[in-house]
Amino acid sequence: MMETMDIKDNYVMNKAQELQCTPTCLVPCAVPHVCRMESGMLSKTLARKMGDISIEFDE
């Protein structure tokens, strides 16, 4: 989990580049936040309080 904490040089971003994820892929950005919540560095209660976030695309 500690390998995901650095903003630039981290395992998740390296794997995203290796797998050629698109620059707009949200998954690699979300993984470090989940790791921070699981390690206690980010409040799960605060995240729940913020509620769901959604992205809607117009046709």
N, C-alpha and C positions, 0 to 999 in steps of 0.2 A: 504494500500500500504506500510506503514511503517513496517509492519510485514514481508516484504520480503527482507529487506535491510541487515540483518545480514547474513554473509556468511555461518555460520554453523547452527545456531538455527533460522530457519525461517519457516513461514507457508507453503511455497511451498515445501521445502525439507521434512518437516514433513508429508505432504499429499502424496508426492511421495513414502516415506517409507511405509506409511499406505496402499497405493494402490499397493505396491510391484512392482514399476517400476523397470525395469532392470537398472543396474549401468551405462549402456551406453546410456540410454534414454537422448536425448538432450533437450526435452521440459522443464523439471524442471530447467535446467541451463539457458534457454532462458528467462523465465518469469521474473526473477529479472532484467535482462537487459532492457526489455520492460518497467518495472515499473520505472527504473531509467530514461529512455527516457521521459516517460510521466510526471514524476515529475520535469523534467528540470535538473536532475543531470548528464545526458549524452546527448550530442548534437545530435539531430535528423539530423541536416545538415551533421555533420561528419559521422554519420551512413549511410546516403544516398550516401555521397561522396565515401565511401568505396565500395559501390556496392553490388551486390548479392554474396552470398557465397553458394556453393553447395558441397555436398558430393557424390562422385560416387563410386560405388562398382563394382569391376571386377568380372566376373563370373569364 
